[in-house]
Amino acid sequence: MVNKLYLTLQPFILACCVGFALCGCVTPYAGTTAGKSSSTPQFTELKAKYQKLAFAAEKREDLYRASFYWWILANLDRNELQARDREKYLLDRSYQKADEAFERAKKYLAREQSQQADKALLQTLIYNPQHPEALSLLKSSDNADYIEYQVASGDTLQSIAMQEYRNTDMAAIIANYNDLQLKQKLKTGSQIKLITGEGSYSVDEKAKKVDIVSAYEETISAFTLDILKQADEQYQKKNYSRAMSLAEIVLKDYPENPTAKELYNKAGYQQAKNKIEQGDLLEAMDLLRAIDDNFADVSRLRLSLRTKTTEQAEVHYRKGVKSFLSEDFEKAKAEWEIALRLNPEHSKASKGLEKVSKLLEKTRVSE
């Protein structure tokens, strides 16, 4: 579970997905992330909870899990720079540990100590679930412990990984191990192999035995409910941006979560309407693009807004022409840039911007 949420920040996350969001997933709107820290008691309690978990994971050298907790904190409050820096630092350390474990695995293989090699390969994947060489070698091993799993109706690699390992990063390992594509539709009744990890290995290199499940064991439901509760409270308080941001965290990991989708869509819808009333059409359009096409009257609003932005683009284009004729090239450039933001297909503004940019460049060179 831990890795499922976290992978939204990594290439695999993006390929899979989704923080949740947070990935067939609603397209995240860049402006929905939190700006100011919430001061509600529930929010403060949630932050304190994950700070405690983060420090505890660091103390026991569970680096990948610790970096995940810091990622949660960084996304709950985008002003939390310490959390973002800590997350990156611990993730780098975790990847370093993965490389070290992989080197041990290669040495064991060279000595034909296959059981120890498999343990080291599993440890590599604990520190970096996307380690391609470790995945490939583990797949080719004749000694890796596995069970046969019969695919049920509605199963996906991600749901199986969550059910069997409580860790959706394992979906990548399952796919690799069974020659499947990550998003491949599974045939009901078919058999796939699941690595059991019964061969124990040491996460902290102090001979503490853990298995592949307990290394990432974390209950998703409590966190998800916490986040959705916060999102709903923020929506009721008309803090729509915060509500979208929180719902997005869940959608990055559970793109089909109906409660998160509903909160994300209706918060975005209300925020877009507010932006339209304020005359901020660009922000409104970005918000509407992030909402599901079939939600409320989003399609009608988009069409109406497109008409308005096209009209505004023409106004700014004409202002740019006027400034250009007055030889106020900087102002002309600014106006034509706005026109293109409002209507990227405005060919005259595009040509004008190209022309004035060249003039300004020549002026700077001559100076």
Secondary structure in CASP SS format (residue, H / E / C, confidence):
PFRMAT SS
TARGET T0000
AUTHOR 0000-0000-0000
METHOD secondary structure of the structure
MODEL  1
M C 1.00
V H 1.00
N H 1.00
K H 1.00
L H 1.00
Y H 1.00
L H 1.00
T H 1.00
L H 1.00
Q C 1.00
P H 1.00
F H 1.00
I H 1.00
L H 1.00
A H 1.00
C H 1.00
C C 1.00
V C 1.00
G C 1.00
F C 1.00
A C 1.00
L C 1.00
C C 1.00
G C 1.00
C C 1.00
V C 1.00
T C 1.00
P C 1.00
Y C 1.00
A H 1.00
G H 1.00
T H 1.00
T C 1.00
A C 1.00
G C 1.00
K C 1.00
S C 1.00
S C 1.00
S C 1.00
T C 1.00
P H 1.00
Q H 1.00
F H 1.00
T H 1.00
E H 1.00
L H 1.00
K H 1.00
A H 1.00
K H 1.00
Y H 1.00
Q H 1.00
K H 1.00
L H 1.00
A H 1.00
F H 1.00
A H 1.00
A H 1.00
E H 1.00
K H 1.00
R C 1.00
E C 1.00
D C 1.00
L H 1.00
Y H 1.00
R H 1.00
A H 1.00
S H 1.00
F H 1.00
Y H 1.00
W H 1.00
W H 1.00
I H 1.00
L H 1.00
A H 1.00
N H 1.00
L H 1.00
D C 1.00
R C 1.00
N C 1.00
E C 1.00
L H 1.00
Q H 1.00
A H 1.00
R H 1.00
D H 1.00
R H 1.00
E H 1.00
K H 1.00
Y H 1.00
L H 1.00
L H 1.00
D H 1.00
R H 1.00
S H 1.00
Y H 1.00
Q H 1.00
K H 1.00
A H 1.00
D H 1.00
E H 1.00
A H 1.00
F H 1.00
E H 1.00
R H 1.00
A H 1.00
K H 1.00
K H 1.00
Y H 1.00
L H 1.00
A H 1.00
R C 1.00
E C 1.00
Q C 1.00
S H 1.00
Q H 1.00
Q H 1.00
A H 1.00
D H 1.00
K H 1.00
A H 1.00
L H 1.00
L H 1.00
Q H 1.00
T H 1.00
L H 1.00
I H 1.00
Y H 1.00
N C 1.00
P C 1.00
Q C 1.00
H C 1.00
P H 1.00
E H 1.00
A H 1.00
L H 1.00
S H 1.00
L H 1.00
L H 1.00
K H 1.00
S H 1.00
S C 1.00
D C 1.00
N C 1.00
A C 1.00
D C 1.00
Y E 1.00
I E 1.00
E E 1.00
Y E 1.00
Q E 1.00
V C 1.00
A C 1.00
S C 1.00
G C 1.00
D C 1.00
T C 1.00
L H 1.00
Q H 1.00
S H 1.00
I H 1.00
A H 1.00
M H 1.00
Q H 1.00
E H 1.00
Y H 1.00
R C 1.00
N C 1.00
T C 1.00
D C 1.00
M H 1.00
A H 1.00
A H 1.00
I H 1.00
I H 1.00
A H 1.00
N H 1.00
Y H 1.00
N C 1.00
D C 1.00
L C 1.00
Q C 1.00
L C 1.00
K C 1.00
Q C 1.00
K C 1.00
L C 1.00
K C 1.00
T C 1.00
G C 1.00
S C 1.00
Q E 1.00
I E 1.00
K E 1.00
L E 1.00
I E 1.00
T C 1.00
G C 1.00
E C 1.00
G C 1.00
S C 1.00
Y E 1.00
S E 1.00
V C 1.00
D C 1.00
E C 1.00
K C 1.00
A C 1.00
K C 1.00
K E 1.00
V E 1.00
D C 1.00
I C 1.00
V C 1.00
S H 1.00
A H 1.00
Y H 1.00
E C 1.00
E C 1.00
T C 1.00
I H 1.00
S H 1.00
A H 1.00
F H 1.00
T H 1.00
L H 1.00
D H 1.00
I H 1.00
L H 1.00
K H 1.00
Q H 1.00
A H 1.00
D H 1.00
E H 1.00
Q H 1.00
Y H 1.00
Q H 1.00
K C 1.00
K C 1.00
N C 1.00
Y H 1.00
S H 1.00
R H 1.00
A H 1.00
M H 1.00
S H 1.00
L H 1.00
A H 1.00
E H 1.00
I H 1.00
V H 1.00
L H 1.00
K H 1.00
D H 1.00
Y C 1.00
P C 1.00
E C 1.00
N C 1.00
P H 1.00
T H 1.00
A H 1.00
K H 1.00
E H 1.00
L H 1.00
Y H 1.00
N H 1.00
K H 1.00
A H 1.00
G H 1.00
Y H 1.00
Q H 1.00
Q H 1.00
A H 1.00
K H 1.00
N H 1.00
K H 1.00
I H 1.00
E H 1.00
Q H 1.00
G C 1.00
D C 1.00
L H 1.00
L H 1.00
E H 1.00
A H 1.00
M H 1.00
D H 1.00
L H 1.00
L H 1.00
R H 1.00
A H 1.00
I C 1.00
D C 1.00
D C 1.00
N C 1.00
F C 1.00
A C 1.00
D C 1.00
V H 1.00
S H 1.00
R H 1.00
L H 1.00
R H 1.00
L H 1.00
S H 1.00
L H 1.00
R H 1.00
T H 1.00
K H 1.00
T H 1.00
T H 1.00
E H 1.00
Q H 1.00
A H 1.00
E H 1.00
V H 1.00
H H 1.00
Y H 1.00
R H 1.00
K H 1.00
G H 1.00
V H 1.00
K H 1.00
S H 1.00
F H 1.00
L H 1.00
S C 1.00
E C 1.00
D C 1.00
F H 1.00
E H 1.00
K H 1.00
A H 1.00
K H 1.00
A H 1.00
E H 1.00
W H 1.00
E H 1.00
I H 1.00
A H 1.00
L H 1.00
R H 1.00
L H 1.00
N C 1.00
P C 1.00
E C 1.00
H C 1.00
S H 1.00
K H 1.00
A H 1.00
S H 1.00
K H 1.00
G H 1.00
L H 1.00
E H 1.00
K H 1.00
V H 1.00
S H 1.00
K H 1.00
L H 1.00
L H 1.00
E H 1.00
K H 1.00
T H 1.00
R H 1.00
V H 1.00
S H 1.00
E C 1.00
END
